[in-house]
Amino acid sequence: MQNTRQSVIALGFLITFIIACKPQPGPIEKTVLPTEYAQNRFYVTPVTPGGDTLRLYTDTGGGTNMIWPETIGEFGLDTTRSNYRGKNITVTSFPAFQPDAAIPAPTQTTTPLGRKLAVMEPKLASEFSGHGFLGAPWFGTRIWEFNYPDRSLALVEEIDWAARSEDHRIHLGFREDSTGNKINYHPRMTMVVDGDSIDVLFDTGATTFPTESAAQQLGFPEASAIGTSFIIDSLFQSWQEDHPDWEVIQNAERTTGQPMIRVPEVTVAGYIVGPVWFTVRPTRSFTQWMSQWTDKPVYGALGGSAFQYFRIIVDYPKEIAEFLLPESS
């Protein structure tokens, strides 16, 4: 009996030693940006030298960095003309901001526009309320922390991956040219649903516009834009057939009439989280359209309805994303 007790104690010490020696997530050097967290979505809110606040929507799955035409007049910004993808468009320089309420400008190499912002109308007047939009080219080449539980977005200076655990780290795929240089900055990742691995877009800007009744079912106080995830119609149909007990809201999205489905569990970077709501999209919108911007075909997008559980560190240069739950952060 004495030997058994000693063996148990020794095993306990060994487990403690192994845990202590294993790299653990630690503090990182970062600059928290002026941020507004709106229903599982991030806006940045930098302040100009004159004291005016811009409200810019951020979207890792989005395209061109843009500012709305009415913002030009409101903030007195100068404009010029520039050739962008074969079109002559109006552009403006990235505004200056107060040092203690600033956001970084796009880097020069992520888009033909460099640090310029395209002056364009949003596709939907209410789609991205505020003054403009910062997409994948704004995020590209840098390291970011999306802290959903703390409702903060931060720019990370550098990170020592060798000193951190690999347990909940995933590879991000990017479309590259023949020399290995990134063609664009739309990250692809893999999620697991019902035992199936599914390639999806890493999409912090995924948004749906629920009807009033759908918003109530989703637990939001009003029918405004909310963070979601997307899944193609063919997979939605398969999920329905295999799991008739999974809750579905028909005609959930007021702009398209598309349904939404509640997936009880989704595995992301080794963590099982849920529930996660997915908004349905036509199959071709991802297999034909979005997949032309990613390194492999994608069949949906993972966004705020899944990311809400996590603090996520995304290293674009190293093509790494680390997912952490609050208790492990």
C-alpha positions in Angstrom: 0.0 0.0 0.0 2.9 2.3 0.9 4.6 1.6 -2.4 1.3 2.4 -4.3 0.9 5.7 -2.5 4.5 6.6 -3.3 3.9 5.7 -6.9 0.8 7.9 -7.2 2.7 10.8 -5.6 5.6 10.3 -7.9 3.2 10.2 -10.9 1.6 13.4 -9.7 5.0 15.2 -9.5 5.9 13.9 -13.0 2.6 15.3 -14.5 3.2 18.6 -12.8 6.7 18.7 -14.1 5.6 18.0 -17.7 2.9 20.7 -17.5 5.4 23.2 -16.1 8.0 22.4 -18.8 5.4 22.7 -21.7 5.3 26.1 -23.3 2.3 28.1 -22.1 0.5 31.1 -23.6 2.0 34.2 -22.1 1.8 38.0 -22.4 2.6 39.5 -25.7 3.6 43.0 -26.7 0.6 44.7 -28.3 -1.1 48.0 -29.0 -4.8 47.9 -28.3 -6.6 49.9 -31.0 -9.5 52.2 -30.4 -12.3 49.7 -31.0 -16.1 49.4 -31.0 -17.4 45.8 -30.7 -20.8 45.5 -32.3 -22.5 42.1 -32.0 -19.5 39.9 -32.6 -18.0 42.3 -35.2 -15.1 44.9 -34.9 -15.0 48.5 -35.9 -11.9 50.7 -35.3 -12.6 54.2 -34.2 -9.5 56.4 -34.6 -9.6 60.1 -33.9 -8.2 62.8 -36.3 -6.0 65.6 -35.1 -9.1 67.8 -35.2 -10.9 65.6 -32.8 -13.3 63.8 -35.2 -13.8 60.1 -34.8 -13.9 57.8 -37.9 -15.8 54.5 -37.6 -14.3 52.0 -39.9 -15.6 48.4 -40.3 -12.9 45.7 -40.3 -13.2 42.4 -42.2 -10.4 39.8 -42.7 -12.5 38.3 -45.5 -13.2 41.6 -47.3 -11.6 43.2 -50.3 -10.6 46.7 -51.1 -9.9 49.3 -48.3 -12.6 51.9 -48.8 -14.1 55.1 -47.5 -17.6 56.3 -48.3 -18.0 59.3 -50.6 -20.0 61.3 -47.9 -17.0 60.8 -45.5 -14.8 62.8 -47.9 -16.9 65.9 -47.5 -17.6 65.4 -43.8 -13.9 65.2 -43.0 -12.5 67.5 -45.7 -10.3 64.8 -47.3 -8.5 65.4 -50.6 -9.0 63.1 -53.5 -7.2 62.1 -56.7 -7.7 59.6 -59.5 -5.9 56.2 -59.7 -6.0 53.1 -61.9 -7.1 50.1 -59.9 -7.6 46.7 -61.6 -8.1 48.4 -65.0 -10.6 51.0 -63.7 -10.0 54.7 -63.1 -11.3 55.4 -59.6 -11.3 58.1 -57.0 -8.9 57.6 -54.0 -7.8 59.4 -50.9 -4.8 59.2 -48.7 -5.1 57.4 -45.4 -6.0 60.1 -42.8 -3.7 61.2 -40.0 -4.8 60.4 -36.4 -4.0 61.4 -32.9 -1.1 59.3 -31.6 -3.1 58.0 -28.6 -6.1 57.1 -30.8 -4.5 56.0 -34.0 -4.7 52.9 -36.2 -2.0 51.8 -38.7 -2.2 52.6 -42.3 -2.3 49.8 -44.9 1.2 48.6 -45.8 2.4 49.6 -49.3 2.6 46.1 -50.7 -0.8 44.5 -49.9 -2.7 46.2 -52.8 -2.0 48.2 -55.9 -3.6 51.1 -54.0 -0.8 51.0 -51.4 -1.8 53.3 -48.5 -4.7 54.9 -50.5 -8.3 54.3 -49.8 -10.8 53.8 -52.6 -13.8 56.2 -52.5 -16.8 53.9 -53.1 -20.4 53.4 -52.1 -21.2 50.4 -49.9 -23.1 47.7 -51.6 -25.9 48.1 -49.1 -26.5 51.5 -47.5 -26.8 49.9 -44.0 -24.3 47.1 -44.6 -21.3 48.7 -43.0 -22.5 51.8 -41.1 -19.9 54.4 -40.3 -17.3 56.0 -42.5 -15.6 53.2 -44.4 -14.2 49.7 -44.6 -10.9 48.0 -44.0 -10.5 44.6 -45.6 -7.9 41.8 -46.1 -5.2 44.2 -47.5 -5.3 46.2 -44.2 -4.6 43.1 -42.1 -2.1 41.6 -44.5 1.7 41.4 -43.5 1.0 42.1 -39.8 0.2 40.2 -36.5 -3.2 40.8 -34.8 -5.1 39.8 -31.7 -8.8 39.5 -32.0 -10.0 39.2 -28.4 -13.7 38.5 -28.6 -14.3 38.0 -24.8 -12.6 41.3 -24.0 -14.1 43.0 -27.1 -10.7 44.4 -28.2 -8.6 44.4 -31.4 -4.8 44.8 -31.0 -1.8 45.1 -33.2 1.0 42.7 -32.0 4.6 43.9 -32.4 6.2 40.4 -32.6 5.6 37.0 -31.1 8.0 34.1 -30.2 6.1 31.1 -31.4 8.8 28.7 -30.2 8.0 29.7 -26.7 4.3 29.0 -27.1 2.3 25.7 -27.1 1.4 24.3 -30.5 -1.8 22.6 -29.1 -4.3 25.1 -30.5 -2.4 26.5 -33.4 -3.5 26.1 -37.0 -2.0 26.9 -40.4 -3.6 29.6 -42.5 -3.6 29.1 -46.3 -3.1 32.0 -48.7 -3.1 32.2 -52.5 0.5 32.5 -53.7 2.2 33.0 -57.0 4.8 30.6 -58.5 7.6 32.2 -56.4 5.7 31.8 -53.1 4.6 35.5 -52.7 1.1 36.1 -51.5 -1.3 37.2 -54.3 -3.8 38.4 -51.7 -4.5 38.1 -48.0 -7.7 36.0 -47.7 -7.0 33.4 -45.0 -8.2 29.8 -45.4 -8.6 27.6 -42.4 -10.2 24.2 -41.5 -13.1 23.5 -39.1 -14.6 20.2 -38.2 -18.4 19.6 -38.0 -19.9 16.2 -37.3 -16.5 14.6 -37.9 -16.0 16.2 -41.4 -13.1 18.6 -42.0 -14.3 21.6 -44.0 -12.2 24.3 -45.5 -13.6 27.8 -44.9 -12.6 31.4 -45.0 -11.3 33.1 -41.8 -13.8 35.9 -41.9 -14.1 38.3 -39.0 -16.4 40.4 -41.0 -19.0 37.8 -41.9 -22.4 39.6 -41.4 -26.0 38.8 -41.6 -29.1 41.0 -41.3 -31.7 39.0 -39.4 -35.4 39.6 -39.5 -36.9 40.9 -36.3 -38.2 37.4 -35.3 -34.9 35.8 -36.2 -33.0 38.3 -34.1 -35.1 37.4 -31.1 -34.4 33.7 -31.6 -30.7 34.4 -31.9 -30.7 36.3 -28.7 -30.1 39.8 -30.1 -32.2 42.8 -29.0 -33.0 44.1 -32.4 -32.8 43.2 -36.1 -29.5 44.9 -36.9 -26.3 43.6 -38.5 -24.7 40.7 -36.5 -21.6 38.6 -36.8 -22.3 35.2 -38.3 -20.7 32.3 -40.1 -21.6 31.0 -43.6 -22.1 27.6 -45.1 -23.0 26.6 -48.7 -26.5 25.4 -49.5 -25.4 21.9 -50.4 -23.8 21.3 -47.0 -26.7 22.9 -45.3 -29.0 20.4 -47.0 -26.7 17.5 -45.9 -26.7 18.8 -42.3 -30.5 19.0 -42.3 -30.8 15.4 -43.6 -28.3 14.0 -41.1 -29.5 16.0 -38.1 -33.2 16.9 -38.3 -33.0 18.0 -34.7 -30.6 20.9 -35.4 -32.6 24.1 -35.2 -33.2 26.0 -38.4 -34.7 29.5 -38.8 -36.3 29.7 -42.2 -36.3 33.1 -44.0 -33.9 34.3 -41.3 -32.0 36.9 -43.3 -34.1 39.9 -44.3 -31.9 40.9 -47.3 -31.9 37.5 -49.0 -34.5 35.3 -47.3 -31.8 32.7 -46.6 -32.2 30.3 -43.6 -29.8 29.9 -40.7 -28.9 26.7 -38.9 -27.7 26.2 -35.3 -24.8 23.7 -35.2 -24.4 22.4 -31.6 -20.6 21.8 -31.8 -17.8 23.0 -34.0 -14.2 21.9 -33.6 -11.7 24.8 -34.1 -8.0 24.3 -33.5 -8.6 21.4 -31.2 -11.3 23.1 -29.2 -15.0 22.1 -29.3 -17.2 25.2 -29.0 -20.9 25.9 -29.7 -23.5 26.5 -30.5 -22.5 28.2 -33.8 -25.1 29.8 -36.1 -24.4 29.5 -39.8 -26.2 31.6 -42.5 -26.8 29.8 -45.8 -25.2 31.0 -49.0 -25.6 29.7 -52.6 -23.1 27.0 -53.2 -21.5 28.9 -56.2 -20.9 32.0 -54.1 -18.1 30.1 -52.4 -17.1 27.3 -54.7 -16.9 29.6 -57.8 -16.6 33.1 -56.4 -14.8 33.2 -53.1 -12.5 30.2 -53.9 -10.8 32.2 -56.6 -9.2 34.3 -53.9 -8.1 31.4 -51.6 -5.4 28.8 -52.0 -7.9 25.9 -51.9 -11.6 25.8 -52.5 -13.7 27.0 -49.5 -17.2 25.9 -48.6 -18.2 28.7 -46.3 -16.7 31.1 -43.8 -16.1 31.1 -40.0 -16.9 34.4 -38.4 -18.1 36.0 -35.2 -20.8 33.4 -34.3 -17.9 31.0 -33.8 -15.0 33.3 -32.9 -17.0 34.9 -30.1 -15.7 32.2 -27.8 -12.0 32.9 -28.5 -9.0 35.2 -28.2 -7.3 34.7 -31.6 -3.7 35.7 -32.5 -3.3 35.8 -36.3 0.3 36.0 -37.7 0.0 36.8 -41.4 3.7 36.6 -42.2 4.0 33.2 -40.5 0.6 32.0 -41.7 -0.4 31.0 -38.1 -3.5 31.4 -36.1 -3.6 30.6 -32.4 -7.0 30.1 -30.7 -7.3 30.5 -26.9 -10.3 30.2 -24.6 -10.5 32.7 -21.8 -9.3 30.2 -19.1 -6.2 29.4 -21.2 -5.3 33.0 -22.0 
